[in-house]
Amino acid sequence: LYYNMANAHYKMNQVAPAVYYYEKALLLNPKHADAKHNLSFAKRMAIDNIEALPKTLNQRFSEGFVQQLNYNVWAWMTVVFAILWAVLFLMYHFSYSSSRKRLYFITSIISVILILIFLTFAYSNYNYVKSNKYAIVFAQQVAVKSAPTVSGEVNFELHEGAKVKLLESVDNWYKIKLADGKIGWMPQEGLREIK
């Protein structure tokens, strides 16, 4: 549904809603190839060209592998391997052949290692989703200020369709951060949070 809504807005040259709904589609299914592809076209329609800062090896691994699956999927994989470990341990315990005991013991150790890895991935992904909130700028043009006041100094300007990270909120102002590291405050009514 979100993907189709994004396509409709894209065809009507409505940048902010198109980017917003592509992002929502990717939030539900990070592997949606068509949504990723179309999102890149929608972002080209936006006026602001924000270059992302280089990512560390850990960030690239997290985005390229851990965040490709939802934290619920990682949690279910942990449960499946925990059940597999229990079965393998019982087979090890009740087996009489030394070669089978060795096989069951080794596979149960491997399943314990996978349980710990998948649990770590689930926890990491959950923390990432809960601590990182993003929004799309819906205002045609908005001045990002140095303080959460109307009289604050203007740091830079953003236009419709820009994606920002929400850091904190004060009254009707959001402290935002761009992918290139710029930080500032903007009014809440110019943004729509991706939930």
Phi and psi in degrees as GROMACS dihedral restraints (atoms count N, CA, C in turn):
[ dihedral_restraints ]
;  ai    aj    ak    al  type     phi  dphi    fc
    3     4     5     6     1   -62.6    20    10
    4     5     6     7     1   -39.8    20    10
    6     7     8     9     1   -62.4    20    10
    7     8     9    10     1   -43.7    20    10
    9    10    11    12     1   -67.6    20    10
   10    11    12    13     1   -38.6    20    10
   12    13    14    15     1   -63.2    20    10
   13    14    15    16     1   -40.6    20    10
   15    16    17    18     1   -63.7    20    10
   16    17    18    19     1   -42.2    20    10
   18    19    20    21     1   -61.1    20    10
   19    20    21    22     1   -41.2    20    10
   21    22    23    24     1   -63.6    20    10
   22    23    24    25     1   -44.5    20    10
   24    25    26    27     1   -66.3    20    10
   25    26    27    28     1   -36.7    20    10
   27    28    29    30     1   -62.8    20    10
   28    29    30    31     1   -42.0    20    10
   30    31    32    33     1   -67.8    20    10
   31    32    33    34     1   -24.2    20    10
   33    34    35    36     1   -93.2    20    10
   34    35    36    37     1    10.8    20    10
   36    37    38    39     1    58.4    20    10
   37    38    39    40     1    34.6    20    10
   39    40    41    42     1  -100.6    20    10
   40    41    42    43     1    97.6    20    10
   42    43    44    45     1   -64.6    20    10
   43    44    45    46     1   -54.5    20    10
   45    46    47    48     1   -60.4    20    10
   46    47    48    49     1   -50.1    20    10
   48    49    50    51     1   -63.0    20    10
   49    50    51    52     1   -35.2    20    10
   51    52    53    54     1   -63.4    20    10
   52    53    54    55     1   -49.6    20    10
   54    55    56    57     1   -61.8    20    10
   55    56    57    58     1   -43.3    20    10
   57    58    59    60     1   -58.3    20    10
   58    59    60    61     1   -48.8    20    10
   60    61    62    63     1   -75.2    20    10
   61    62    63    64     1   -29.4    20    10
   63    64    65    66     1   -65.0    20    10
   64    65    66    67     1   -41.3    20    10
   66    67    68    69     1   -64.0    20    10
   67    68    69    70     1   -39.6    20    10
   69    70    71    72     1   -66.0    20    10
   70    71    72    73     1   -37.8    20    10
   72    73    74    75     1   -64.1    20    10
   73    74    75    76     1   -40.1    20    10
   75    76    77    78     1   -72.9    20    10
   76    77    78    79     1   -25.1    20    10
   78    79    80    81     1   -66.6    20    10
   79    80    81    82     1   -37.9    20    10
   81    82    83    84     1   -76.5    20    10
   82    83    84    85     1   -38.4    20    10
   84    85    86    87     1  -138.2    20    10
   85    86    87    88     1    91.8    20    10
   87    88    89    90     1   -62.9    20    10
   88    89    90    91     1   -16.2    20    10
   90    91    92    93     1   -95.5    20    10
   91    92    93    94     1     7.9    20    10
   93    94    95    96     1   -68.4    20    10
   94    95    96    97     1    99.0    20    10
   96    97    98    99     1   -64.0    20    10
   97    98    99   100     1   -40.9    20    10
   99   100   101   102     1   -66.0    20    10
  100   101   102   103     1   -38.9    20    10
  102   103   104   105     1   -65.1    20    10
  103   104   105   106     1   -40.6    20    10
  105   106   107   108     1   -62.2    20    10
  106   107   108   109     1   -45.7    20    10
  108   109   110   111     1   -63.1    20    10
  109   110   111   112     1   -48.0    20    10
  111   112   113   114     1   -68.5    20    10
  112   113   114   115     1   -31.9    20    10
  114   115   116   117     1   -62.0    20    10
  115   116   117   118     1   -38.7    20    10
  117   118   119   120     1   -63.1    20    10
  118   119   120   121     1   -36.8    20    10
  120   121   122   123     1   -68.8    20    10
  121   122   123   124     1   -41.6    20    10
  123   124   125   126     1   -63.9    20    10
  124   125   126   127     1   -37.6    20    10
  126   127   128   129     1   -67.2    20    10
  127   128   129   130     1   -27.5    20    10
  129   130   131   132     1   -69.1    20    10
  130   131   132   133     1   -23.9    20    10
  132   133   134   135     1   -75.4    20    10
  133   134   135   136     1   -21.4    20    10
  135   136   137   138     1   -70.8    20    10
  136   137   138   139     1   149.6    20    10
  138   139   140   141     1   -73.4    20    10
  139   140   141   142     1   -42.4    20    10
  141   142   143   144     1   -76.5    20    10
  142   143   144   145     1   126.4    20    10
  144   145   146   147     1  -108.5    20    10
  145   146   147   148     1    94.3    20    10
  147   148   149   150     1   -96.6    20    10
  148   149   150   151     1   116.0    20    10
  150   151   152   153     1   -85.4    20    10
  151   152   153   154     1   126.0    20    10
  153   154   155   156     1   -74.1    20    10
  154   155   156   157     1   148.2    20    10
  156   157   158   159     1   -68.6    20    10
  157   158   159   160     1   152.5    20    10
  159   160   161   162     1   -61.2    20    10
  160   161   162   163     1   144.5    20    10
  162   163   164   165     1   -99.7    20    10
  163   164   165   166     1   148.9    20    10
  165   166   167   168     1   -74.7    20    10
  166   167   168   169     1   169.2    20    10
  168   169   170   171     1   -61.4    20    10
  169   170   171   172     1   -40.1    20    10
  171   172   173   174     1   -64.0    20    10
  172   173   174   175     1   -42.7    20    10
  174   175   176   177     1   -65.8    20    10
  175   176   177   178     1   -39.7    20    10
  177   178   179   180     1   -66.0    20    10
  178   179   180   181     1   -40.0    20    10
  180   181   182   183     1   -65.1    20    10
  181   182   183   184     1   -42.6    20    10
  183   184   185   186     1   -63.1    20    10
  184   185   186   187     1   -47.0    20    10
  186   187   188   189     1   -70.4    20    10
  187   188   189   190     1   -38.2    20    10
  189   190   191   192     1   -80.6    20    10
  190   191   192   193     1   -21.2    20    10
  192   193   194   195     1  -129.6    20    10
  193   194   195   196     1   -58.6    20    10
  195   196   197   198     1   -65.5    20    10
  196   197   198   199     1   -43.1    20    10
  198   199   200   201     1   -82.1    20    10
  199   200   201   202     1    -1.8    20    10
  201   202   203   204     1   -71.1    20    10
  202   203   204   205     1   -21.7    20    10
  204   205   206   207     1  -117.3    20    10
  205   206   207   208     1   147.0    20    10
  207   208   209   210     1   -66.4    20    10
  208   209   210   211     1   153.1    20    10
  210   211   212   213     1   -63.1    20    10
  211   212   213   214     1   -26.7    20    10
  213   214   215   216     1   -66.9    20    10
  214   215   216   217     1   -36.2    20    10
  216   217   218   219     1   -65.5    20    10
  217   218   219   220     1   -44.5    20    10
  219   220   221   222     1   -61.9    20    10
  220   221   222   223     1   -39.4    20    10
  222   223   224   225     1   -65.4    20    10
  223   224   225   226     1   -42.1    20    10
  225   226   227   228     1   -65.6    20    10
  226   227   228   229     1   -36.4    20    10
  228   229   230   231     1   -64.6    20    10
  229   230   231   232     1   -36.2    20    10
  231   232   233   234     1   -62.3    20    10
  232   233   234   235     1   -44.5    20    10
  234   235   236   237     1   -63.2    20    10
  235   236   237   238     1   -43.5    20    10
  237   238   239   240     1   -61.4    20    10
  238   239   240   241     1   -44.0    20    10
  240   241   242   243     1   -73.0    20    10
  241   242   243   244     1   -25.6    20    10
  243   244   245   246     1   -67.5    20    10
  244   245   246   247     1   -41.4    20    10
  246   247   248   249     1   -64.8    20    10
  247   248   249   250     1   -42.9    20    10
  249   250   251   252     1   -60.8    20    10
  250   251   252   253     1   -41.8    20    10
  252   253   254   255     1   -60.8    20    10
  253   254   255   256     1   -43.7    20    10
  255   256   257   258     1   -61.6    20    10
  256   257   258   259     1   -43.6    20    10
  258   259   260   261     1   -64.2    20    10
  259   260   261   262     1   -45.6    20    10
  261   262   263   264     1   -63.5    20    10
  262   263   264   265     1   -38.3    20    10
  264   265   266   267     1   -66.3    20    10
  265   266   267   268     1   -40.9    20    10
  267   268   269   270     1   -64.7    20    10
  268   269   270   271     1   -40.3    20    10
  270   271   272   273     1   -64.6    20    10
  271   272   273   274     1   -38.3    20    10
  273   274   275   276     1   -62.7    20    10
  274   275   276   277     1   -45.2    20    10
  276   277   278   279     1   -66.0    20    10
  277   278   279   280     1   -38.9    20    10
  279   280   281   282     1   -96.8    20    10
  280   281   282   283     1     3.6    20    10
  282   283   284   285     1   -84.1    20    10
  283   284   285   286     1   145.4    20    10
  285   286   287   288     1  -103.3    20    10
  286   287   288   289     1   -25.1    20    10
  288   289   290   291     1   -79.3    20    10
  289   290   291   292     1   133.7    20    10
  291   292   293   294     1   -69.1    20    10
  292   293   294   295     1   -33.5    20    10
  294   295   296   297     1   -68.3    20    10
  295   296   297   298     1   -38.9    20    10
  297   298   299   300     1   -69.0    20    10
  298   299   300   301     1   -39.4    20    10
  300   301   302   303     1   -57.9    20    10
  301   302   303   304     1   -44.5    20    10
  303   304   305   306     1   -61.9    20    10
  304   305   306   307     1   -45.0    20    10
  306   307   308   309     1   -62.0    20    10
  307   308   309   310     1   -48.0    20    10
  309   310   311   312     1   -65.3    20    10
  310   311   312   313     1   -36.5    20    10
  312   313   314   315     1   -66.2    20    10
  313   314   315   316     1   -46.2    20    10
  315   316   317   318     1   -64.2    20    10
  316   317   318   319     1   -45.1    20    10
  318   319   320   321     1   -67.7    20    10
  319   320   321   322     1   -32.1    20    10
  321   322   323   324     1   -69.5    20    10
  322   323   324   325     1   -36.3    20    10
  324   325   326   327     1   -65.2    20    10
  325   326   327   328     1   -41.9    20    10
  327   328   329   330     1   -62.4    20    10
  328   329   330   331     1   -40.7    20    10
  330   331   332   333     1   -67.6    20    10
  331   332   333   334     1   -33.8    20    10
  333   334   335   336     1   -64.9    20    10
  334   335   336   337     1   -42.2    20    10
  336   337   338   339     1   -62.1    20    10
  337   338   339   340     1   -43.5    20    10
  339   340   341   342     1   -65.5    20    10
  340   341   342   343     1   -36.6    20    10
  342   343   344   345     1   -58.8    20    10
  343   344   345   346     1   -47.1    20    10
  345   346   347   348     1   -64.9    20    10
  346   347   348   349     1   -40.6    20    10
  348   349   350   351     1   -65.1    20    10
  349   350   351   352     1   -48.4    20    10
  351   352   353   354     1   -65.2    20    10
  352   353   354   355     1   -36.7    20    10
  354   355   356   357     1   -64.7    20    10
  355   356   357   358     1   -40.6    20    10
  357   358   359   360     1   -63.5    20    10
  358   359   360   361     1   -42.9    20    10
  360   361   362   363     1   -63.3    20    10
  361   362   363   364     1   -42.2    20    10
  363   364   365   366     1   -62.5    20    10
  364   365   366   367     1   -45.7    20    10
  366   367   368   369     1   -64.9    20    10
  367   368   369   370     1   -43.3    20    10
  369   370   371   372     1   -63.3    20    10
  370   371   372   373     1   -44.7    20    10
  372   373   374   375     1   -65.7    20    10
  373   374   375   376     1   -40.6    20    10
  375   376   377   378     1   -61.8    20    10
  376   377   378   379     1   -46.7    20    10
  378   379   380   381     1   -62.8    20    10
  379   380   381   382     1   -38.7    20    10
  381   382   383   384     1   -63.3    20    10
  382   383   384   385     1   -45.6    20    10
  384   385   386   387     1   -65.2    20    10
  385   386   387   388     1   -41.1    20    10
  387   388   389   390     1   -75.9    20    10
  388   389   390   391     1   -29.9    20    10
  390   391   392   393     1   -94.6    20    10
  391   392   393   394     1   -17.2    20    10
  393   394   395   396     1  -109.0    20    10
  394   395   396   397     1   108.2    20    10
  396   397   398   399     1  -111.1    20    10
  397   398   399   400     1   134.5    20    10
  399   400   401   402     1  -121.1    20    10
  400   401   402   403     1   159.1    20    10
  402   403   404   405     1  -145.6    20    10
  403   404   405   406     1   161.7    20    10
  405   406   407   408     1  -113.2    20    10
  406   407   408   409     1   136.9    20    10
  408   409   410   411     1   -75.4    20    10
  409   410   411   412     1   123.4    20    10
  411   412   413   414     1  -104.2    20    10
  412   413   414   415     1   -15.2    20    10
  414   415   416   417     1   -72.3    20    10
  415   416   417   418     1   144.8    20    10
  417   418   419   420     1   -57.4    20    10
  418   419   420   421     1   -44.9    20    10
  420   421   422   423     1  -152.4    20    10
  421   422   423   424     1   134.3    20    10
  423   424   425   426     1  -139.8    20    10
  424   425   426   427     1   139.9    20    10
  426   427   428   429     1   -88.7    20    10
  427   428   429   430     1   125.6    20    10
  429   430   431   432     1   -94.2    20    10
  430   431   432   433     1   123.1    20    10
  432   433   434   435     1  -103.2    20    10
  433   434   435   436     1   166.6    20    10
  435   436   437   438     1   -82.5    20    10
  436   437   438   439     1   -16.6    20    10
  438   439   440   441     1  -142.5    20    10
  439   440   441   442     1   157.1    20    10
  441   442   443   444     1   -79.4    20    10
  442   443   444   445     1    55.4    20    10
  444   445   446   447     1  -138.5    20    10
  445   446   447   448     1   157.0    20    10
  447   448   449   450     1   -65.5    20    10
  448   449   450   451     1   -32.7    20    10
  450   451   452   453     1   -87.0    20    10
  451   452   453   454     1     4.1    20    10
  453   454   455   456     1   -65.3    20    10
  454   455   456   457     1   155.7    20    10
  456   457   458   459     1   -70.6    20    10
  457   458   459   460     1   138.6    20    10
  459   460   461   462     1   -79.3    20    10
  460   461   462   463     1   120.2    20    10
  462   463   464   465     1   -82.1    20    10
  463   464   465   466     1   -48.7    20    10
  465   466   467   468     1  -163.7    20    10
  466   467   468   469     1   173.8    20    10
  468   469   470   471     1  -118.2    20    10
  469   470   471   472     1   147.6    20    10
  471   472   473   474     1  -122.6    20    10
  472   473   474   475     1   157.0    20    10
  474   475   476   477     1  -124.6    20    10
  475   476   477   478     1   171.3    20    10
  477   478   479   480     1   -51.8    20    10
  478   479   480   481     1   132.7    20    10
  480   481   482   483     1    97.0    20    10
  481   482   483   484     1    -6.2    20    10
  483   484   485   486     1   -73.3    20    10
  484   485   486   487     1   139.4    20    10
  486   487   488   489     1   -98.0    20    10
  487   488   489   490     1   130.7    20    10
  489   490   491   492     1  -128.9    20    10
  490   491   492   493     1   154.6    20    10
  492   493   494   495     1   -97.4    20    10
  493   494   495   496     1   132.0    20    10
  495   496   497   498     1   -88.8    20    10
  496   497   498   499     1   122.9    20    10
  498   499   500   501     1   -97.7    20    10
  499   500   501   502     1   -47.5    20    10
  501   502   503   504     1  -160.5    20    10
  502   503   504   505     1   169.9    20    10
  504   505   506   507     1  -133.9    20    10
  505   506   507   508     1   143.6    20    10
  507   508   509   510     1  -135.6    20    10
  508   509   510   511     1   120.5    20    10
  510   511   512   513     1    51.9    20    10
  511   512   513   514     1  -118.0    20    10
  513   514   515   516     1  -104.8    20    10
  514   515   516   517     1    28.1    20    10
  516   517   518   519     1  -122.1    20    10
  517   518   519   520     1   143.9    20    10
  519   520   521   522     1  -113.6    20    10
  520   521   522   523     1   136.4    20    10
  522   523   524   525     1   -87.0    20    10
  523   524   525   526     1   123.9    20    10
  525   526   527   528     1  -119.2    20    10
  526   527   528   529     1   159.4    20    10
  528   529   530   531     1  -135.0    20    10
  529   530   531   532     1   134.2    20    10
  531   532   533   534     1   -90.7    20    10
  532   533   534   535     1   166.0    20    10
  534   535   536   537     1   -63.7    20    10
  535   536   537   538     1   -23.7    20    10
  537   538   539   540     1   -88.9    20    10
  538   539   540   541     1     4.2    20    10
  540   541   542   543     1    98.1    20    10
  541   542   543   544     1    -7.7    20    10
  543   544   545   546     1   -68.6    20    10
  544   545   546   547     1   141.4    20    10
  546   547   548   549     1  -128.1    20    10
  547   548   549   550     1   144.3    20    10
  549   550   551   552     1  -172.0    20    10
  550   551   552   553     1  -177.7    20    10
  552   553   554   555     1  -115.5    20    10
  553   554   555   556     1   140.0    20    10
  555   556   557   558     1  -142.0    20    10
  556   557   558   559     1   156.1    20    10
  558   559   560   561     1   -64.5    20    10
  559   560   561   562     1   146.0    20    10
  561   562   563   564     1   -65.3    20    10
  562   563   564   565     1   -32.6    20    10
  564   565   566   567     1   -70.0    20    10
  565   566   567   568     1   -14.7    20    10
  567   568   569   570     1   -86.5    20    10
  568   569   570   571     1     0.3    20    10
  570   571   572   573     1  -123.2    20    10
  571   572   573   574     1   154.9    20    10
  573   574   575   576     1  -132.2    20    10
  574   575   576   577     1   117.7    20    10
  576   577   578   579     1   -70.9    20    10
  577   578   579   580     1   140.2    20    10
  579   580   581   582     1   -87.0    20    10
  580   581   582   583     1   111.2    20    10
